[in-house]
Amino acid sequence: MKRVAAVPDRTLENFFKTLATLLIGVALGLFATYMAVERGYGFGAVTAGAWTAWPKSGSNEADPYARAVVARTGEIPLGLAEGLMFVARADDDGAPFDPKCDYTIRGPMPPTRYWTITLMDPHGLLIENEIQRYGFTSAEIVRERNVPMDVIVSASARPGNWLPIGQQAPFIMVLRLYDTIVRSSASAIEARALPAVTRGRCA
């Protein structure tokens, strides 16, 4: 006699294999999307030393990942004619920021009408601190001769342009250049055109 029960069993086995493959594909896709949205503004990143920018995030050419970041955070990115925003998540050596360490942001700045440097948490929110100092602007910073930017980031008070970390929470640095000659469509920017981010002593 012929066995007819084997065919349904194989069909059911193929169904579960297909379902498992689809679920794995969906999970991997969601994970990749989450990582892309969590770490930046999608594709088209331009890196200069510790700094990374996504020039097209504020334009009609923004990719779906950049649009997802804007929708999630509610941020209004700078338009092509307004300026450029850079984000640093690690120092010039590539080591992630450690809230127990001091950092110096020092060096040149591209010709720009106005700039700001802000300390934020990884989700783009301001970090609370006792003196309510969240950043510096080019109009208020105390300058050294021939040094456009010289800022110290530390959990403890420091002389000069001190930017407090707050409760030693994870942080990122955000540099915004307004009305700058750095083109939003630039595919590369020299690292020496932006201030260096170096780590100092650690607690």
Backbone bond lengths (Angstrom), bond angles and torsions (degrees), N, CA, C in turn:
res aa  C-N    CA-C-N  psi(-1)  N-CA   C-N-CA  omega(-1)  CA-C   N-CA-C  phi
1 M - - - 1.458 - - 1.531 110.91 -
2 K 1.339 116.79 148.37 1.453 122.44 177.37 1.528 110.04 -86.05
3 R 1.354 114.65 141.15 1.457 120.07 177.38 1.532 109.46 -90.44
4 V 1.309 118.00 121.43 1.463 122.64 -177.22 1.533 112.08 -101.24
5 A 1.351 117.50 -7.80 1.462 120.58 -176.29 1.528 112.52 -78.86
6 A 1.345 117.79 -16.89 1.463 121.52 -175.69 1.520 111.65 -69.96
7 V 1.325 118.33 -33.14 1.462 121.77 -177.24 1.528 112.15 -65.81
8 P 1.336 119.57 -49.26 1.473 120.06 176.74 1.516 112.85 -60.23
9 D 1.339 117.77 -37.09 1.453 120.91 179.54 1.523 110.60 -63.23
10 R 1.330 116.76 -42.79 1.463 120.23 179.99 1.530 110.65 -68.18
11 T 1.313 117.59 -37.02 1.460 120.75 177.70 1.529 111.09 -62.94
12 L 1.331 114.85 -42.86 1.459 119.54 179.03 1.526 110.89 -65.81
13 E 1.321 116.58 -37.68 1.460 120.87 178.70 1.523 110.72 -64.77
14 N 1.338 117.75 -42.81 1.469 121.93 178.20 1.524 111.55 -64.60
15 F 1.330 115.83 -35.80 1.462 120.28 178.94 1.520 110.57 -63.18
16 F 1.324 116.95 -45.74 1.467 120.01 -179.00 1.529 111.44 -68.33
17 K 1.332 116.54 -34.96 1.469 119.36 176.44 1.525 110.56 -63.92
18 T 1.335 116.43 -43.87 1.461 120.64 179.04 1.521 111.08 -64.04
19 L 1.339 115.93 -42.62 1.464 120.51 179.37 1.522 111.18 -63.10
20 A 1.341 116.26 -42.58 1.468 120.01 179.22 1.525 110.85 -63.36
21 T 1.331 116.80 -40.75 1.468 120.95 178.84 1.520 111.16 -62.72
22 L 1.342 116.52 -42.99 1.461 120.61 178.87 1.533 111.51 -63.82
23 L 1.327 116.14 -43.02 1.465 120.00 -179.69 1.527 111.36 -64.38
24 I 1.329 116.69 -40.76 1.461 120.21 178.24 1.525 110.38 -64.76
25 G 1.338 116.30 -42.06 1.468 120.38 178.60 1.519 112.12 -62.44
26 V 1.330 116.61 -42.65 1.465 120.50 178.31 1.517 110.82 -64.83
27 A 1.343 116.51 -42.60 1.465 120.34 -179.62 1.525 111.06 -62.71
28 L 1.340 116.61 -44.63 1.459 120.39 179.51 1.526 110.97 -65.30
29 G 1.327 116.48 -38.74 1.466 119.91 178.53 1.515 112.12 -64.58
30 L 1.338 116.65 -43.58 1.464 120.50 178.84 1.528 111.43 -65.74
31 F 1.338 115.87 -39.04 1.464 119.74 179.03 1.522 110.95 -65.18
32 A 1.339 116.93 -44.81 1.470 120.62 178.97 1.525 111.26 -62.49
33 T 1.330 116.08 -39.57 1.466 120.09 178.44 1.521 110.91 -66.11
34 Y 1.326 116.55 -42.75 1.460 120.41 178.81 1.521 111.41 -60.68
35 M 1.339 116.87 -44.57 1.455 120.45 -179.18 1.525 110.94 -65.25
36 A 1.328 116.66 -40.41 1.471 120.50 179.59 1.523 110.97 -64.81
37 V 1.320 116.96 -40.70 1.458 120.95 -179.50 1.522 111.33 -73.44
38 E 1.333 116.92 -36.64 1.455 121.54 -176.91 1.528 111.93 -72.19
39 R 1.336 117.69 -33.09 1.453 121.51 -173.25 1.520 114.58 -94.28
40 G 1.313 119.20 -8.84 1.456 118.48 -178.75 1.511 112.03 173.04
41 Y 1.321 114.47 -154.06 1.455 120.60 -175.86 1.521 111.86 -110.87
42 G 1.320 117.15 36.24 1.455 119.71 175.81 1.509 112.86 85.98
43 F 1.326 115.75 -139.67 1.459 121.43 -173.81 1.530 110.83 -90.79
44 G 1.334 115.61 175.68 1.456 120.74 176.72 1.507 113.94 77.92
45 A 1.339 118.15 25.32 1.460 121.20 -179.26 1.529 110.87 -71.78
46 V 1.330 115.95 144.46 1.460 123.24 175.39 1.519 106.93 -120.65
47 T 1.347 117.14 126.07 1.457 121.55 -175.55 1.516 110.87 -114.24
48 A 1.334 115.88 137.36 1.462 122.62 175.65 1.518 107.53 -139.12
49 G 1.331 117.24 100.67 1.461 121.02 -175.96 1.519 110.49 64.59
50 A 1.332 116.54 -125.29 1.465 120.59 179.80 1.518 112.49 -80.69
51 W 1.330 116.96 -10.13 1.463 121.74 -170.78 1.520 112.49 -97.80
52 T 1.339 115.23 141.72 1.460 121.73 177.04 1.525 109.23 -131.65
53 A 1.326 115.97 136.01 1.463 121.46 178.50 1.516 109.53 -127.43
54 W 1.322 115.28 154.49 1.461 122.42 175.13 1.527 106.59 -121.48
55 P 1.342 116.87 85.99 1.473 120.91 -170.26 1.521 115.14 -57.28
56 K 1.319 117.71 -30.40 1.460 119.39 -174.17 1.521 113.69 -93.93
57 S 1.330 117.51 4.30 1.470 119.82 -175.88 1.522 112.89 -63.98
58 G 1.331 117.20 -25.51 1.460 119.99 -179.79 1.512 114.10 -103.19
59 S 1.334 116.06 17.40 1.464 120.23 -177.70 1.525 110.87 -117.64
60 N 1.321 115.34 175.30 1.467 120.35 176.76 1.525 111.77 -70.56
61 E 1.339 116.91 -11.97 1.456 121.81 179.99 1.525 112.31 -90.39
62 A 1.312 118.00 6.06 1.466 121.09 -179.80 1.528 110.38 -60.77
63 D 1.347 115.96 136.70 1.456 120.15 -179.97 1.528 110.34 -77.68
64 P 1.319 118.33 168.97 1.478 121.32 -177.41 1.521 113.75 -57.97
65 Y 1.346 117.37 -33.78 1.461 119.55 179.50 1.527 110.74 -66.67
66 A 1.338 116.31 -42.49 1.461 120.03 178.21 1.522 110.73 -62.85
67 R 1.319 116.45 -40.46 1.464 119.82 178.14 1.534 110.74 -64.36
68 A 1.336 116.58 -36.01 1.464 120.40 179.39 1.524 111.01 -66.48
69 V 1.347 116.58 -39.07 1.467 120.14 178.44 1.523 110.31 -63.47
70 V 1.331 116.22 -45.48 1.464 120.60 -180.00 1.523 110.81 -62.09
71 A 1.331 116.87 -40.59 1.459 120.92 179.57 1.530 111.47 -67.01
72 R 1.352 116.46 -35.87 1.459 120.11 -178.02 1.518 112.00 -74.83
73 T 1.328 117.29 -42.17 1.455 120.54 -175.04 1.524 113.46 -88.77
74 G 1.343 117.21 -22.24 1.452 120.10 -175.88 1.516 112.96 76.41
75 E 1.328 116.24 8.44 1.467 120.69 -179.19 1.521 110.69 -73.22
76 I 1.317 115.81 148.22 1.460 121.38 174.69 1.526 107.05 -106.12
77 P 1.330 118.64 101.13 1.465 120.47 -177.35 1.524 111.95 -68.38
78 L 1.324 114.75 157.53 1.459 119.78 178.80 1.517 110.68 -67.28
79 G 1.322 116.65 136.51 1.450 121.31 177.58 1.516 111.00 -75.38
80 L 1.330 116.03 168.81 1.464 121.14 -176.92 1.516 111.88 -58.46
81 A 1.321 117.73 -34.73 1.461 120.61 -176.91 1.527 112.36 -91.35
82 E 1.325 118.05 -4.05 1.464 120.94 -174.71 1.526 112.74 -94.06
83 G 1.310 117.19 -40.98 1.449 119.53 -177.97 1.516 111.90 161.13
84 L 1.327 115.05 -157.38 1.459 121.00 -174.44 1.525 109.30 -145.42
85 M 1.329 116.70 138.94 1.453 122.02 179.17 1.521 110.01 -112.09
86 F 1.341 116.10 131.93 1.456 122.57 177.13 1.527 109.16 -114.85
87 V 1.332 116.10 145.24 1.461 121.97 178.08 1.520 109.04 -125.13
88 A 1.334 116.97 136.35 1.465 122.35 174.83 1.524 108.70 -119.95
89 R 1.330 115.55 126.56 1.463 121.73 177.35 1.521 111.89 -112.96
90 A 1.323 116.54 -2.95 1.458 122.55 -178.65 1.520 108.34 -152.59
91 D 1.336 116.60 166.22 1.462 119.61 179.63 1.525 110.46 -81.65
92 D 1.318 116.72 -175.78 1.463 120.92 -176.74 1.527 112.62 -64.12
93 D 1.338 117.12 -22.43 1.468 120.72 178.68 1.521 112.19 -86.43
94 G 1.333 117.09 -1.82 1.458 120.58 178.71 1.517 114.45 88.92
95 A 1.342 117.82 3.47 1.468 120.85 179.76 1.530 109.52 -82.74
96 P 1.334 118.21 128.29 1.475 120.74 179.10 1.522 111.41 -56.93
97 F 1.310 115.83 148.57 1.463 120.36 -179.66 1.528 111.01 -61.35
98 D 1.317 115.30 136.06 1.458 122.77 177.52 1.526 107.20 -115.11
99 P 1.330 119.29 117.75 1.468 121.06 -178.12 1.522 114.14 -62.87
100 K 1.329 117.98 -10.63 1.458 120.79 177.74 1.523 112.43 -88.92
101 C 1.338 116.24 -1.85 1.457 120.80 -177.36 1.528 111.37 -111.85
102 D 1.338 115.12 159.70 1.458 121.79 173.86 1.525 108.94 -93.83
103 Y 1.337 116.13 148.33 1.470 121.15 177.66 1.521 109.82 -134.28
104 T 1.310 114.95 145.85 1.457 121.34 176.83 1.518 109.27 -116.82
105 I 1.323 115.94 127.89 1.469 122.48 174.45 1.522 105.49 -106.91
106 R 1.296 116.64 107.54 1.458 119.40 -170.74 1.527 110.98 -145.22
107 G 1.321 115.46 137.65 1.449 118.75 174.07 1.515 113.92 140.78
108 P 1.318 115.49 -160.88 1.465 121.46 -174.04 1.521 112.46 -74.79
109 M 1.298 114.19 168.73 1.463 121.45 176.83 1.533 107.61 -139.73
110 P 1.317 118.36 135.32 1.468 119.10 177.03 1.519 110.32 -59.97
111 P 1.334 118.36 149.54 1.469 119.83 176.83 1.525 110.72 -53.06
112 T 1.306 116.31 120.77 1.455 122.00 -176.86 1.523 108.89 -152.14
113 R 1.289 116.95 147.57 1.462 120.69 -178.97 1.521 111.42 -68.91
114 Y 1.337 116.82 -34.76 1.462 121.10 -173.51 1.516 108.00 -160.26
115 W 1.335 117.69 142.66 1.453 120.32 176.10 1.528 110.57 -141.26
116 T 1.324 115.40 158.57 1.463 121.83 176.46 1.524 108.89 -135.98
117 I 1.318 115.85 148.61 1.465 121.95 173.38 1.522 107.16 -126.04
118 T 1.320 117.20 126.70 1.467 121.52 -173.47 1.518 110.04 -132.01
119 L 1.324 115.53 143.96 1.457 122.35 174.90 1.523 108.31 -100.71
120 M 1.340 116.91 128.32 1.462 121.45 -178.40 1.521 110.60 -136.78
121 D 1.332 115.67 165.87 1.457 118.54 172.96 1.528 107.80 -81.81
122 P 1.341 118.92 170.00 1.470 121.03 -176.29 1.524 114.34 -59.13
123 H 1.337 117.88 -16.17 1.461 121.12 179.90 1.532 112.55 -96.13
124 G 1.336 116.49 4.14 1.453 119.74 176.75 1.512 114.97 88.46
125 L 1.327 118.31 15.98 1.462 121.88 178.89 1.524 109.74 -101.53
126 L 1.334 116.13 148.12 1.450 120.41 178.53 1.520 110.83 -64.38
127 I 1.327 115.87 144.60 1.459 120.98 -179.96 1.531 109.28 -92.91
128 E 1.315 116.20 121.85 1.455 120.79 -178.82 1.534 110.87 -67.40
129 N 1.331 115.86 141.33 1.455 121.15 175.96 1.523 108.69 -151.85
130 E 1.331 116.17 161.48 1.461 121.29 -171.97 1.523 113.35 -63.46
131 I 1.319 118.48 -34.98 1.462 119.80 -176.73 1.530 112.00 -92.26
132 Q 1.326 115.98 0.57 1.466 122.04 178.12 1.536 111.95 55.12
133 R 1.322 114.40 41.94 1.456 121.03 174.93 1.530 107.46 -105.12
134 Y 1.332 115.42 113.29 1.462 120.29 -174.97 1.526 113.24 -108.95
135 G 1.337 116.00 -11.58 1.453 118.61 179.89 1.515 111.15 177.74
136 F 1.333 115.58 -176.74 1.459 122.60 176.60 1.522 109.23 -130.73
137 T 1.307 115.33 156.41 1.455 121.50 173.58 1.527 108.61 -119.53
138 S 1.315 115.52 163.94 1.465 119.78 179.25 1.523 111.82 -65.91
139 A 1.325 117.57 -17.19 1.460 121.01 -178.41 1.525 112.87 -85.24
140 E 1.339 118.32 -20.10 1.460 119.95 -174.19 1.518 114.25 -117.23
141 I 1.304 118.31 -8.97 1.454 120.34 -176.17 1.524 110.86 -70.21
142 V 1.333 116.52 144.41 1.463 121.92 175.12 1.526 107.18 -85.25
143 R 1.323 116.66 121.20 1.464 120.69 -172.20 1.536 112.09 -102.80
144 E 1.322 113.36 146.49 1.445 120.36 165.36 1.520 107.95 -92.16
145 R 1.287 116.37 161.78 1.457 120.48 -178.33 1.531 110.11 -63.67
146 N 1.316 116.02 128.02 1.472 123.81 177.62 1.529 113.55 63.07
147 V 1.326 118.04 18.82 1.473 121.41 176.82 1.527 107.64 -125.91
148 P 1.335 117.59 99.03 1.470 120.78 -177.08 1.523 113.62 -60.47
149 M 1.344 116.84 -34.50 1.464 118.28 -178.83 1.519 110.40 -136.03
150 D 1.334 115.32 132.82 1.463 121.87 175.53 1.522 107.31 -150.98
151 V 1.334 116.37 93.10 1.461 122.77 -175.26 1.522 109.27 -122.73
152 I 1.322 116.65 137.85 1.459 122.08 176.47 1.522 109.16 -108.05
153 V 1.324 116.01 125.82 1.461 122.28 177.37 1.519 108.13 -105.17
154 S 1.321 117.33 120.23 1.459 120.47 -175.50 1.523 110.39 -159.61
155 A 1.315 115.88 153.54 1.461 120.65 175.85 1.529 110.97 -76.19
156 S 1.334 116.87 -22.58 1.468 121.88 -179.86 1.524 109.69 -106.49
157 A 1.318 116.40 152.77 1.461 121.50 -178.54 1.521 110.95 -60.71
158 R 1.326 115.27 138.40 1.453 122.34 179.38 1.527 109.17 -134.68
159 P 1.325 117.97 149.39 1.470 119.74 177.26 1.529 110.52 -69.72
160 G 1.321 115.08 155.63 1.463 119.11 178.19 1.519 112.01 88.07
161 N 1.300 116.33 -148.54 1.460 122.52 -178.29 1.526 109.49 -82.68
162 W 1.315 115.10 85.19 1.468 120.97 -175.90 1.523 110.53 -94.20
163 L 1.318 115.20 128.59 1.461 121.85 176.42 1.521 108.00 -115.05
164 P 1.344 119.10 108.18 1.467 121.44 -174.31 1.519 113.28 -74.16
165 I 1.318 115.39 140.54 1.464 121.46 177.42 1.522 110.86 -77.68
166 G 1.316 117.31 -24.28 1.458 119.68 -179.10 1.512 110.73 92.65
167 Q 1.311 116.95 -133.31 1.460 121.90 -177.41 1.527 111.55 -83.69
168 Q 1.308 117.13 37.20 1.462 123.22 178.36 1.525 111.51 50.41
169 A 1.329 115.14 47.69 1.461 121.46 178.65 1.524 109.74 -94.91
170 P 1.328 118.95 159.27 1.470 120.63 175.41 1.525 110.59 -55.90
171 F 1.320 116.70 143.73 1.457 119.65 -175.92 1.515 111.40 -147.44
172 I 1.333 114.79 164.14 1.455 123.44 171.94 1.528 107.49 -131.75
173 M 1.326 116.33 163.78 1.457 121.56 176.68 1.526 108.77 -112.64
174 V 1.319 116.37 136.10 1.463 121.61 -178.95 1.527 108.89 -122.80
175 L 1.311 116.20 121.17 1.459 122.84 179.22 1.526 108.79 -113.53
176 R 1.323 116.36 123.92 1.470 120.87 179.78 1.522 109.50 -116.97
177 L 1.323 115.25 129.07 1.458 122.38 177.21 1.520 108.22 -109.92
178 Y 1.330 116.85 122.89 1.463 121.38 -178.61 1.528 110.07 -106.74
179 D 1.307 114.07 134.39 1.465 120.24 178.31 1.527 110.13 52.07
180 T 1.322 115.60 58.75 1.457 122.10 -175.73 1.521 111.21 -107.57
181 I 1.334 115.70 159.19 1.460 119.20 177.38 1.525 111.20 -80.21
182 V 1.345 116.54 -10.78 1.460 119.58 175.81 1.517 107.89 -67.79
183 R 1.303 115.86 116.78 1.449 120.21 -174.91 1.519 111.95 -70.92
184 S 1.318 116.85 137.06 1.464 121.23 177.10 1.517 111.41 -66.36
185 S 1.327 116.32 -19.29 1.460 119.68 -179.55 1.514 112.32 -94.54
186 A 1.357 116.82 5.49 1.463 120.22 -177.58 1.520 110.99 -62.89
187 S 1.331 116.52 138.68 1.460 121.32 178.78 1.518 111.51 -94.76
188 A 1.339 117.49 -13.03 1.463 121.39 179.51 1.522 109.42 -156.03
189 I 1.319 115.63 144.47 1.457 122.36 177.49 1.519 107.47 -134.10
190 E 1.315 118.11 132.64 1.450 121.13 -179.41 1.524 110.65 -66.19
191 A 1.333 115.54 138.31 1.462 120.37 -178.68 1.523 111.10 -60.53
192 R 1.333 117.33 -34.78 1.464 119.91 -177.56 1.525 112.77 -71.81
193 A 1.316 117.50 -8.23 1.467 120.62 178.53 1.518 111.73 -78.86
194 L 1.337 117.48 -14.72 1.465 122.06 -178.97 1.524 109.78 -120.49
195 P 1.322 118.14 157.55 1.466 120.37 -179.06 1.519 112.56 -64.06
196 A 1.331 115.34 145.23 1.463 120.80 178.35 1.522 110.17 -79.08
197 V 1.328 115.67 150.23 1.469 121.86 177.08 1.518 107.38 -118.24
198 T 1.320 117.37 108.29 1.469 121.72 -176.18 1.513 111.05 -119.97
199 R 1.336 114.46 145.77 1.463 120.14 -179.94 1.522 109.84 -88.50
200 G 1.350 114.87 139.63 1.464 120.87 176.03 1.514 110.68 -106.23
201 R 1.307 116.19 -138.40 1.461 120.80 -177.46 1.529 110.73 -75.62
202 C 1.324 115.36 154.11 1.461 121.49 179.89 1.538 109.10 -122.37
203 A 1.321 115.73 147.49 1.457 120.84 -178.14 1.529 109.88 -73.37
